[in-house]
Amino acid sequence: MYMQSGQAQKIARQEMKDGNNCCQSVIIAACQIWDIDIPEGLIDAASLFGAGMHSGCSCGAMTGMIIASGLKARKRPDVKAEQIASQVHDRFKAAFGATCCRAIKKKRNPWERIGNRACIELTGQAAAILIELWEEYGEHGPAANIGDHPHTQ
């Protein structure tokens, strides 16, 4: 695991323990690692994406990964920003087996369903995956692969 991804994982976990939801926690962690200012009102808006948009749909941690990637992409003109979401989606699905909050929770054993411990862990892992994805392409190097995705061509 990369050093920064481990730090992002810790930050995201702590943010959830401090009361933020999964989406908010991933955004905060990524922005701290990347030293990006969080636009005013963004964390408030992200409050509606927790728990799969409060309906069990798209996991809020994944949504936070995509939002944070949008903030990062503003500083990376070499990246095809419109295609990043597909990369994030695929990495998330590979790691957790689904992108739907409800489906992810159904896969958990009864002990993991108590409280939000499993969500805290998943959120930390999602933040780490996000940082690793961006680290693979470097800060200033070519990012052709990040934009080359079959879902967006």
C-alpha positions in Angstrom: 0.0 0.0 0.0 1.3 3.4 -0.9 2.0 5.8 2.1 -0.5 8.4 1.0 -3.2 5.8 0.5 -2.7 4.5 4.0 -3.0 8.0 5.4 -6.2 8.6 3.3 -7.6 5.4 4.7 -7.0 6.6 8.3 -8.5 10.0 7.6 -11.6 8.6 6.0 -12.2 6.2 8.9 -11.8 8.9 11.4 -14.1 11.3 9.6 -16.8 8.6 9.7 -16.2 8.0 13.4 -16.6 11.8 13.8 -20.0 11.8 12.2 -19.5 12.4 8.5 -21.0 9.9 6.1 -19.1 7.7 3.7 -19.3 10.2 0.7 -18.2 13.1 2.9 -15.4 11.1 4.5 -13.8 10.1 1.2 -13.9 13.6 -0.2 -12.4 15.1 3.0 -9.6 12.4 3.0 -8.7 12.8 -0.6 -8.7 16.6 -0.5 -6.4 16.6 2.6 -4.0 14.2 0.8 -4.0 16.2 -2.4 -4.0 19.6 -0.6 -7.2 20.7 -2.4 -9.6 23.2 -0.9 -13.1 21.8 -0.5 -15.5 24.2 -2.2 -18.0 25.8 0.1 -21.1 23.8 0.4 -19.7 20.6 -1.1 -19.6 18.7 2.2 -23.2 19.8 2.9 -24.3 18.6 -0.5 -22.4 15.3 0.0 -24.5 14.6 3.1 -27.3 13.4 0.8 -25.1 10.6 -0.8 -24.5 8.6 2.4 -26.1 5.1 2.7 -26.5 4.8 -1.0 -28.3 8.1 -1.3 -30.4 7.0 1.7 -32.1 4.4 -0.6 -29.4 1.7 -0.8 -28.4 2.7 -4.4 -24.9 3.8 -5.5 -22.5 3.4 -2.5 -21.7 6.8 -1.1 -18.1 6.0 -0.7 -17.9 5.4 -4.5 -19.8 8.6 -5.1 -17.3 10.4 -2.9 -14.5 8.9 -5.0 -16.0 10.3 -8.1 -16.6 13.7 -6.7 -13.1 14.0 -5.3 -11.7 12.8 -8.7 -13.6 15.7 -10.3 -11.9 18.1 -8.0 -8.5 16.6 -8.7 -9.1 16.5 -12.4 -9.6 20.3 -12.5 -5.8 20.5 -11.8 -4.9 17.8 -14.4 -5.7 19.1 -17.9 -4.0 16.0 -19.3 -6.7 13.8 -17.8 -10.0 13.2 -19.7 -12.2 14.1 -16.7 -15.4 12.8 -18.2 -13.9 9.2 -18.2 -12.6 9.1 -14.7 -15.9 7.9 -13.2 -15.7 4.6 -15.2 -12.2 3.9 -13.9 -13.4 4.6 -10.3 -16.5 2.5 -10.8 -14.5 -0.5 -12.0 -11.9 -0.3 -9.3 -14.6 0.0 -6.6 -16.6 -3.0 -8.1 -13.5 -5.1 -8.3 -12.7 -4.4 -4.6 -16.1 -4.8 -3.1 -18.1 -6.9 -5.6 -20.8 -4.4 -6.2 -21.4 -0.6 -6.4 -24.9 -0.7 -4.8 -24.9 -0.1 -1.1 -27.7 -2.5 -0.6 -25.9 -5.3 -2.5 -22.7 -4.7 -0.5 -24.5 -4.8 2.8 -26.3 -8.1 1.9 -22.9 -9.8 1.4 -21.9 -9.1 4.9 -22.2 -11.6 7.7 -24.5 -10.9 10.6 -21.7 -9.5 12.8 -20.6 -7.0 10.1 -24.2 -5.7 9.8 -24.2 -4.5 13.4 -23.5 -0.7 13.6 -21.4 0.9 10.9 -18.0 -0.8 11.5 -18.1 -2.4 8.1 -19.0 0.8 6.4 -16.1 2.6 8.2 -13.7 0.0 6.9 -15.1 0.1 3.4 -14.9 3.9 3.3 -11.3 3.8 4.4 -10.5 1.2 1.7 -12.3 3.3 -0.9 -10.2 6.4 0.0 -7.1 4.3 -0.3 -8.1 2.9 -3.7 -8.8 6.4 -5.0 -5.4 7.7 -3.9 -3.7 4.6 -5.4 -5.5 5.1 -8.7 -4.3 8.7 -9.0 -0.8 7.8 -7.8 -0.5 5.2 -10.6 -0.7 8.0 -13.1 1.7 10.4 -11.3 1.3 14.0 -10.6 2.4 15.3 -14.0 3.1 12.3 -16.2 1.0 10.9 -19.1 -2.5 9.8 -18.0 -3.7 8.2 -21.2 -4.8 5.0 -19.4 -7.0 6.9 -17.0 -9.1 8.1 -19.9 -9.0 5.0 -22.0 -12.0 3.0 -20.8 -14.4 0.8 -22.8 -17.6 2.2 -21.2 -16.9 5.8 -22.4 -15.6 5.3 -25.9 
